[in-house]
Amino acid sequence: MTSTHTRISNLPGTKAKIRYIWDYYKLPIIFVCIVIYIIGYILYGHFTEKNQILSAAFVNFVPGEKLSEQLGNGFLDAQKINDSRNEVRLYKSLYITDNENNPNHEYTYASRMKILGAIDSESLDVVFMNKEAFDAFSQNGYLCDLEKLLQQKNPGLYKEVSPFLQTNTEILNDNSVDIYLDPSVTYSAETKEYPMGLDISESVYLKNAGMNGTVYLGVISNSPHLSEAVSYIDYLFNSNLS
C-alpha cells in the first residue's frame, strides 16, 4: 500500500502538465491561435459586411440626424432594399475652401484627401454641396454631365428636373503653373461648360429640414453606380415624407 501511494503522489499535477505542454509546444499553440483568429476575423467580415448600394458625401453641408437618415436608409426603404445586408454610405463632416482667411482652412486638407481617395477608389457616387464646393468639384472635372446621364437612364425624370439643372465650368487645362512661377503672366484656360449639378433645395426632405441656402447635388463621373444615382435623384424629388 505504501508504494502505491508513493507512485500516485509522484504523478505531475494539472498545473505541471499545462506548464510542460506550454514549454514544449508554445510556438505551435501560438501559431494555431493566430490561424484561428484570422479565419474567425475573415468569416466575421464576410457575414457582417454590407453591400454598398450607393455612397454620398456631404461637403460644406451639414444635415441633421433626421435628414441624414432620410438621405441614407430612407432611400433603401423607398427602394424596398433590405438595410440589414445593404447600405447607403455617407461621408460626413467634409469641408473645403480656398479662402486662406477662413478659420477652417487647415481642416480642408484632410477633407480633400478623403474626397480624392474616395473618387480614385470609385467609392463615391453623389455629393451634396454648397456653391463653393460645387465650383471646386466642377473645375476639377469630377462631376458628370447630368443632362446626358438623365436622358439616357430616365428621360421622364430628365424632363421633370431639367429646370433645376445647374451649368458650371470644368477647367480642361490652364497656365496656373506659369503664373505661380511668374505672377505677371495673365491667366488663361481652356474650359468646358455643361449641366453638372442639380439645385435640390426644393426637395421635400431639405425643405422640411429647414435648410438655408442653395444645396447642389452632383454625380461623380467615375461612379460605378450611375443607375442607382439616377434612382436616388428620383427619390429626392418624388418621394413623400412618411
C-alpha positions in Angstrom: 0.0 0.0 0.0 2.8 2.4 0.8 4.5 2.0 -2.6 1.2 2.6 -4.4 0.5 5.8 -2.6 4.1 6.9 -3.3 3.6 6.4 -7.1 0.4 8.3 -7.1 1.8 11.2 -5.3 4.7 11.5 -7.7 2.4 11.9 -10.7 2.5 15.5 -12.1 -0.4 17.8 -11.2 -2.6 19.7 -13.7 -0.6 22.8 -13.4 2.6 20.9 -14.1 1.1 19.3 -17.1 0.0 22.6 -18.5 3.4 24.1 -17.9 5.0 21.1 -19.6 2.8 21.4 -22.7 3.3 25.2 -22.9 7.1 24.9 -22.5 7.4 22.3 -25.3 4.5 23.3 -27.6 4.4 27.1 -27.2 5.1 28.1 -30.7 2.7 25.6 -32.4 -0.1 26.7 -29.9 0.6 30.4 -30.7 0.5 29.6 -34.4 -2.8 27.7 -34.2 -4.3 30.5 -32.2 -3.3 33.1 -34.8 -4.7 31.0 -37.6 -8.0 30.6 -35.7 -8.2 34.3 -35.1 -7.5 35.2 -38.8 -10.1 32.7 -40.0 -12.6 34.0 -37.5 -12.0 37.6 -38.5 -12.4 36.8 -42.2 -15.6 34.9 -41.6 -17.0 37.6 -39.4 -16.2 40.2 -42.0 -17.8 38.1 -44.7 -21.1 37.6 -42.9 -21.4 41.1 -41.5 -20.1 43.2 -44.4 -22.9 45.2 -46.1 -23.3 45.6 -49.8 -22.8 49.3 -50.7 -25.8 50.3 -52.9 -24.7 54.0 -53.1 -22.4 56.4 -51.4 -22.9 60.1 -50.8 -20.7 62.9 -49.4 -21.8 66.0 -47.6 -19.3 68.7 -48.5 -19.8 72.2 -46.8 -23.2 70.8 -46.0 -24.3 69.6 -42.5 -27.6 67.8 -42.4 -29.2 67.0 -39.1 -29.7 63.4 -37.8 -33.2 63.0 -39.2 -32.2 64.3 -42.6 -29.1 62.1 -42.7 -31.4 59.1 -42.0 -33.7 60.1 -44.9 -30.8 60.6 -47.2 -29.4 57.2 -46.2 -31.6 54.4 -45.1 -34.7 56.3 -46.3 -33.6 55.6 -49.9 -33.2 51.9 -49.1 -36.7 51.8 -47.6 -38.1 53.6 -50.7 -36.4 51.1 -53.0 -37.6 48.2 -50.7 -34.0 47.1 -50.2 -33.1 45.2 -47.0 -30.9 47.5 -44.9 -29.6 44.6 -42.8 -27.4 43.5 -45.7 -27.2 46.7 -47.7 -26.3 50.3 -47.0 -26.0 53.8 -48.3 -22.6 55.0 -47.2 -22.5 58.6 -46.0 -19.2 60.7 -45.9 -19.9 63.4 -43.3 -18.1 66.4 -41.9 -16.2 67.3 -45.1 -15.2 70.9 -45.7 -13.3 72.5 -48.5 -12.4 76.2 -49.2 -9.8 78.2 -51.0 -10.2 81.1 -48.6 -6.9 81.2 -46.6 -8.6 83.5 -44.0 -11.3 81.0 -43.3 -10.8 79.6 -39.7 -11.4 76.1 -41.1 -9.0 76.4 -43.9 -6.4 74.0 -42.4 -9.0 71.3 -41.9 -9.8 71.3 -45.6 -6.6 69.4 -46.4 -7.8 66.2 -44.6 -11.2 66.6 -46.3 -9.6 67.0 -49.8 -7.5 63.8 -49.2 -10.6 61.8 -48.1 -12.6 63.0 -51.1 -9.7 62.3 -53.6 -9.2 58.9 -52.1 -12.9 58.1 -52.4 -13.0 59.3 -56.0 -9.8 57.4 -57.0 -11.1 54.2 -55.5 -14.5 54.6 -57.2 -16.3 54.5 -53.8 -18.1 57.9 -54.1 -21.2 58.3 -56.2 -23.0 61.5 -55.3 -22.2 64.7 -53.4 -24.3 67.3 -51.6 -22.5 70.7 -51.6 -22.8 74.4 -51.4 -21.8 76.8 -54.2 -18.1 76.9 -53.2 -17.8 73.2 -53.2 -19.8 72.9 -56.4 -17.4 75.2 -58.2 -14.4 73.2 -56.9 -15.8 69.8 -58.0 -16.8 71.3 -61.3 -13.5 72.9 -62.1 -11.6 69.7 -61.4 -13.9 67.7 -63.7 -15.2 65.4 -61.0 -18.9 65.7 -62.0 -20.7 64.0 -64.9 -23.0 65.7 -67.4 -26.3 65.2 -65.7 -28.3 66.1 -68.9 -26.7 63.2 -70.8 -27.0 60.9 -67.8 -30.6 61.5 -67.1 -31.7 61.5 -70.8 -30.0 58.1 -71.1 -31.2 56.5 -67.9 -34.6 58.1 -67.3 -35.9 60.6 -69.9 -39.1 61.2 -67.9 -37.1 62.2 -64.8 -34.9 64.5 -67.0 -38.0 66.4 -68.2 -39.1 66.8 -64.6 -35.9 68.1 -63.1 -34.4 69.9 -66.1 -35.5 73.3 -64.7 -33.2 72.6 -61.7 -30.1 71.6 -63.7 -27.1 73.9 -63.0 -24.4 74.6 -65.6 -20.9 75.0 -64.3 -17.3 75.2 -65.8 -14.7 72.5 -66.0 -11.1 73.6 -66.4 -9.5 71.3 -69.0 -6.1 73.0 -68.7 -4.7 76.4 -67.8 -1.5 78.2 -67.2 -1.7 78.3 -63.3 1.9 76.9 -63.1 3.2 79.7 -65.2 1.5 82.2 -63.0 3.0 80.6 -59.9 6.4 81.0 -61.4 5.8 84.5 -62.8 2.9 86.4 -61.2 3.0 88.9 -64.1 1.6 86.3 -66.5 -2.0 86.7 -67.5 -4.3 83.8 -66.6 -5.7 81.8 -69.5 -7.6 78.5 -69.6 -9.4 76.0 -71.8 -12.7 75.3 -70.3 -15.9 73.4 -70.9 -19.4 74.1 -69.7 -22.2 71.6 -69.2 -25.0 70.9 -66.7 -23.2 69.1 -63.9 -25.3 69.9 -60.8 -28.9 69.9 -59.6 -30.4 72.5 -57.3 -32.2 70.2 -54.8 -33.2 72.9 -52.4 -36.8 72.2 -53.3 -36.6 68.6 -52.4 -39.3 67.8 -49.8 -36.6 66.4 -47.5 -34.5 69.5 -47.5 -37.4 71.9 -47.3 -38.8 70.1 -44.3 -35.4 70.1 -42.6 -35.3 73.9 -42.8 -32.0 74.0 -44.7 -30.8 77.5 -45.6 -29.2 78.4 -48.8 -28.9 76.5 -52.1 -27.8 72.9 -51.9 -26.4 71.3 -55.1 -26.3 67.6 -55.9 -23.7 66.2 -58.3 -22.9 62.7 -59.6 -19.3 61.7 -59.6 -18.2 61.0 -63.2 -16.5 57.6 -62.5 -19.2 56.4 -60.2 -19.9 52.6 -60.6 -23.5 53.2 -59.5 -24.8 55.6 -62.1 -28.2 53.8 -62.4 -28.6 53.9 -58.6 -27.6 57.6 -58.6 -30.5 58.4 -61.1 -32.9 56.4 -58.8 -31.6 58.5 -55.9 -32.4 61.7 -57.7 -35.9 60.4 -58.4 -36.2 59.6 -54.7 -35.2 63.1 -53.7 -37.7 64.8 -56.0 -40.6 62.4 -56.0 -40.8 60.7 -52.6 -43.3 61.7 -49.9 -42.4 62.1 -46.3 -43.7 59.3 -44.2 
